[in-house]
C-alpha cells in the first residue's frame, strides 16, 4: 500500500502536467493557438525555455509550419509567450527561444472580470463568429479578384474625335459581345461545372494543408478530388478504403468547415468515396 501511495505522490510532480490559465483559453482565437501554447508550456516548463526549430515545434503540435509561425506571432502579441529569434554557437541557423511568462496576476484579474460561465462561453462564440467572418470576407475578395482577372468585359462603343461618331471597330466588337450567347456549362454531379469543382477543391486543399502536418495531408488528401457539389452535400474521392475511413473519422470536421468556407455555404455535409 505504501508503494502505491509513493507512486501517487511522485505523479503529483508539476512536470507531469500542463496547467493552462483560463486567460489563455479565453483570449486564444482558435484551437491551434491554444495547442501551440500548451505544447511550448510542456517543453519549456515554468522556468526554462523552448528552443526547437519551427519544423520540430510544428511536428510536436501536429500543425503545419505556416500555421505554427502564425500562432506564435499571435501568442507573442498577446503576451502569452516571450522570447526572441537568435543563433546559438554551433548551430547552423537561428531559432526562436521562447519562455512562458508568469500569467498568475493577469489570469486572476481576467477570471474575476468574467466570472459567469455563460459569459465565457459567449466570448468564445463571438471569437468563432468573427474569425469565420474574416475568413469569409478574405475568400470573397479573392474570388472577386480571380473573377475580374478571367472575365472579359464588352468594350463600350468608343467615340471618334470628329462629331463623336462610333468607331467601326469598337462598335462591331460591342455588338458581337451583346449578341453572343454563353455556352452552357458542363455539369458534373450537381450544379457546379467540372472546372468549378477543381477550382473549389484546389482552394480548399490550400487551406487544409495549413491546418495539418505534411505527413497527414500527403497520406490522406494528396490526389483527392471533389467529384460533386450541391447545396447540401460534397462528395470527395480519395485513394482507397483506408483513406475513406480515416477522413470520415478524423478529418471530417476540418474538411467540412474549410469546404463550407471556400464554397460560401454553411450546411455542406461531406461524403468520402473511393
C-alpha positions as CSV (number, residue, x, y, z in Angstrom):
1,X,0.0,0.0,0.0
2,X,2.9,2.3,0.8
3,X,4.4,1.7,-2.6
4,X,1.1,2.7,-4.3
5,X,0.9,5.9,-2.2
6,X,4.6,6.7,-3.1
7,X,3.8,6.4,-6.8
8,X,0.8,8.6,-6.5
9,X,2.9,11.2,-4.6
10,X,5.5,11.2,-7.3
11,X,3.0,11.5,-10.1
12,X,1.9,14.8,-8.4
13,X,5.1,16.5,-9.6
14,X,4.2,19.5,-11.8
15,X,6.5,18.4,-14.6
16,X,3.9,15.7,-15.5
17,X,1.1,18.2,-16.0
18,X,0.3,21.1,-18.3
19,X,-1.6,23.8,-16.5
20,X,-3.4,26.2,-18.8
21,X,-4.6,29.5,-17.2
22,X,-8.1,30.4,-18.2
23,X,-7.0,33.7,-19.7
24,X,-5.0,31.7,-22.3
25,X,-8.1,29.7,-23.1
26,X,-10.2,32.9,-23.1
27,X,-8.1,35.0,-25.4
28,X,-6.7,32.5,-27.9
29,X,-8.6,32.9,-31.1
30,X,-8.7,29.3,-32.1
31,X,-7.6,25.8,-31.0
32,X,-4.4,26.0,-32.9
33,X,-3.1,28.9,-30.7
34,X,-4.2,27.0,-27.6
35,X,-2.5,23.8,-28.7
36,X,0.7,25.6,-29.6
37,X,0.8,27.4,-26.2
38,X,0.3,24.1,-24.4
39,X,3.0,22.4,-26.4
40,X,5.5,25.1,-25.6
41,X,4.5,25.0,-22.0
42,X,5.1,21.3,-21.9
43,X,8.5,21.7,-23.4
44,X,9.7,24.8,-21.6
45,X,8.0,24.2,-18.2
46,X,7.8,27.1,-15.8
47,X,11.4,28.3,-15.5
48,X,13.1,27.1,-18.7
49,X,12.7,27.8,-22.4
50,X,11.7,26.1,-25.7
51,X,14.2,26.4,-28.5
52,X,13.0,23.9,-31.1
53,X,13.1,24.8,-34.7
54,X,9.8,25.7,-36.4
55,X,9.7,22.3,-38.0
56,X,10.2,20.5,-34.7
57,X,7.7,22.7,-33.0
58,X,5.2,22.2,-35.8
59,X,5.6,18.4,-35.6
60,X,5.2,18.4,-31.8
61,X,2.0,20.5,-32.0
62,X,0.7,18.5,-35.1
63,X,0.5,21.6,-37.2
64,X,1.9,23.0,-40.4
65,X,4.9,25.2,-40.3
66,X,2.9,28.2,-41.6
67,X,0.2,27.8,-39.0
68,X,2.8,27.4,-36.3
69,X,4.5,30.7,-37.3
70,X,1.1,32.4,-37.4
71,X,0.1,31.2,-34.0
72,X,3.5,32.0,-32.5
73,X,3.2,35.6,-33.6
74,X,-0.3,35.9,-32.1
75,X,0.8,34.4,-28.8
76,X,3.7,36.8,-28.6
77,X,1.4,39.7,-29.3
78,X,-1.0,38.6,-26.5
79,X,1.9,38.4,-24.1
80,X,1.4,34.6,-23.5
81,X,4.9,34.0,-24.8
82,X,8.2,35.9,-24.5
83,X,11.4,35.4,-26.4
84,X,13.5,36.2,-29.4
85,X,15.0,34.6,-32.5
86,X,18.7,34.2,-32.2
87,X,21.6,32.0,-33.4
88,X,23.4,30.0,-30.8
89,X,27.1,29.0,-31.2
90,X,27.5,25.7,-33.0
91,X,24.0,25.9,-34.6
92,X,23.7,26.4,-38.4
93,X,20.7,28.8,-38.2
94,X,18.8,31.0,-35.7
95,X,15.8,29.6,-33.8
96,X,13.2,31.1,-31.5
97,X,14.0,30.9,-27.8
98,X,10.5,31.0,-26.1
99,X,9.6,31.2,-22.5
100,X,6.3,31.1,-20.7
101,X,5.8,34.4,-18.7
102,X,4.2,34.5,-15.2
103,X,0.5,34.9,-16.0
104,X,-0.8,34.5,-12.5
105,X,-1.9,38.1,-11.8
106,X,-3.4,38.6,-15.3
107,X,-5.2,35.3,-15.0
108,X,-6.8,36.3,-11.7
109,X,-7.9,39.6,-13.0
110,X,-9.4,38.1,-16.2
111,X,-11.2,35.4,-14.3
112,X,-12.8,37.9,-11.8
113,X,-13.9,40.0,-14.7
114,X,-15.6,37.0,-16.4
115,X,-16.9,35.1,-13.5
116,X,-20.0,33.7,-15.3
117,X,-19.5,30.5,-17.3
118,X,-22.2,31.6,-19.8
119,X,-20.3,34.9,-20.3
120,X,-17.1,33.0,-21.0
121,X,-18.9,30.7,-23.5
122,X,-20.3,33.8,-25.2
123,X,-16.8,35.2,-25.6
124,X,-15.7,32.1,-27.4
125,X,-18.8,32.1,-29.6
126,X,-18.1,35.7,-30.7
127,X,-14.5,34.8,-31.4
128,X,-15.6,32.0,-33.6
129,X,-18.1,34.2,-35.5
130,X,-15.5,37.0,-36.0
131,X,-12.9,34.5,-37.3
132,X,-15.3,32.9,-39.7
133,X,-16.5,36.4,-40.9
134,X,-12.9,37.5,-41.5
135,X,-12.1,34.3,-43.4
136,X,-15.3,34.6,-45.4
137,X,-14.5,38.2,-46.4
138,X,-11.0,37.3,-47.4
139,X,-12.2,34.4,-49.6
140,X,-14.9,36.6,-51.1
141,X,-12.3,39.2,-52.1
142,X,-10.0,36.6,-53.5
143,X,-12.9,35.1,-55.6
144,X,-13.8,38.6,-56.8
145,X,-10.2,39.2,-57.8
146,X,-9.9,36.0,-59.7
147,X,-13.3,36.6,-61.3
148,X,-12.2,40.1,-62.5
149,X,-9.0,38.6,-64.0
150,X,-10.8,36.0,-66.0
151,X,-13.9,37.8,-67.0
152,X,-14.0,39.5,-70.4
153,X,-15.9,42.8,-70.4
154,X,-17.6,44.0,-73.6
155,X,-15.9,47.1,-74.9
156,X,-18.1,50.2,-74.9
157,X,-18.5,51.9,-78.3
158,X,-15.7,54.4,-78.5
159,X,-16.1,57.9,-79.9
160,X,-14.0,59.3,-82.7
161,X,-12.6,62.8,-82.3
162,X,-14.8,64.3,-85.0
163,X,-18.5,64.5,-84.2
164,X,-18.5,61.7,-81.5
165,X,-19.2,59.1,-84.2
166,X,-18.8,55.5,-83.2
167,X,-15.6,53.9,-84.4
168,X,-16.3,50.9,-86.5
169,X,-14.0,48.5,-84.7
170,X,-15.3,49.4,-81.2
171,X,-19.0,49.3,-82.3
172,X,-18.6,46.0,-84.1
173,X,-16.9,44.4,-81.0
174,X,-19.6,45.7,-78.7
175,X,-22.4,44.3,-81.0
176,X,-20.6,40.9,-81.1
177,X,-20.4,40.6,-77.3
178,X,-24.1,41.8,-77.0
179,X,-25.4,39.1,-79.4
180,X,-23.1,36.3,-78.1
181,X,-24.8,33.6,-76.1
182,X,-22.7,31.9,-73.5
183,X,-22.3,28.2,-73.9
184,X,-24.0,26.1,-71.2
185,X,-21.6,24.8,-68.6
186,X,-20.8,21.1,-68.4
187,X,-22.5,19.6,-65.4
188,X,-20.8,17.0,-63.2
189,X,-22.8,15.6,-60.3
190,X,-24.6,18.8,-59.5
191,X,-25.0,22.5,-60.3
192,X,-21.2,23.1,-60.4
193,X,-19.2,22.6,-63.6
194,X,-16.1,20.4,-63.6
195,X,-13.9,23.5,-63.8
196,X,-15.7,24.9,-60.7
197,X,-15.2,21.7,-58.8
198,X,-11.5,21.6,-59.5
199,X,-11.1,25.3,-58.5
200,X,-13.1,25.0,-55.3
201,X,-11.3,21.9,-54.1
202,X,-7.9,23.4,-55.0
203,X,-8.6,26.4,-52.8
204,X,-9.9,24.1,-50.0
205,X,-6.7,21.9,-50.2
206,X,-4.5,25.0,-49.9
207,X,-6.2,25.9,-46.6
208,X,-6.3,22.4,-45.3
209,X,-2.6,22.0,-45.9
210,X,-2.0,24.8,-43.4
211,X,-4.2,23.1,-40.8
212,X,-2.4,19.7,-40.5
213,X,1.0,18.1,-40.7
214,X,2.7,17.5,-44.1
215,X,2.5,13.7,-43.5
216,X,-1.2,13.7,-42.7
217,X,-2.0,15.9,-45.7
218,X,0.1,13.9,-48.1
219,X,-1.1,10.5,-46.9
220,X,-4.8,11.1,-46.8
221,X,-5.6,14.1,-49.1
222,X,-3.0,14.2,-51.8
223,X,-4.6,13.2,-55.1
224,X,-8.1,13.6,-53.8
225,X,-10.8,15.1,-55.9
226,X,-14.1,16.9,-55.4
227,X,-16.4,14.9,-57.7
228,X,-19.7,16.5,-56.9
229,X,-21.0,19.6,-55.1
230,X,-24.6,20.6,-54.4
231,X,-26.2,23.0,-51.9
232,X,-26.2,20.3,-49.2
233,X,-23.5,17.7,-50.0
234,X,-20.0,17.4,-51.3
235,X,-18.5,14.1,-52.5
236,X,-14.8,13.7,-52.2
237,X,-12.9,10.9,-53.9
238,X,-9.8,9.6,-52.0
239,X,-7.3,7.0,-52.9
240,X,-8.5,3.9,-51.0
241,X,-10.8,2.5,-48.4
242,X,-8.4,3.2,-45.6
243,X,-8.5,6.9,-46.6
244,X,-12.3,6.9,-46.6
245,X,-12.4,5.6,-43.0
246,X,-9.6,7.9,-41.8
247,X,-11.1,11.0,-43.4
248,X,-14.6,10.2,-42.2
249,X,-13.5,9.7,-38.6
250,X,-10.5,12.0,-38.2
251,X,-10.6,14.8,-40.8
252,X,-14.4,15.3,-41.5
253,X,-14.7,18.3,-39.2
254,X,-11.8,20.4,-40.7
255,X,-12.7,19.4,-44.2
256,X,-16.4,20.3,-43.9
257,X,-15.6,23.6,-42.2
258,X,-13.0,24.6,-44.8
259,X,-15.1,23.5,-47.8
260,X,-18.1,25.4,-46.4
261,X,-16.0,28.5,-46.1
262,X,-14.5,28.2,-49.6
263,X,-17.8,27.4,-51.2
264,X,-19.6,30.2,-49.4
265,X,-22.0,27.7,-47.8
266,X,-22.8,26.8,-44.3
267,X,-24.6,23.5,-44.5
268,X,-22.5,21.2,-46.6
269,X,-22.1,17.6,-45.5
270,X,-19.0,15.8,-46.8
271,X,-19.2,12.2,-48.2
272,X,-16.0,10.3,-48.9
273,X,-15.8,7.7,-51.7
274,X,-13.1,5.6,-53.4
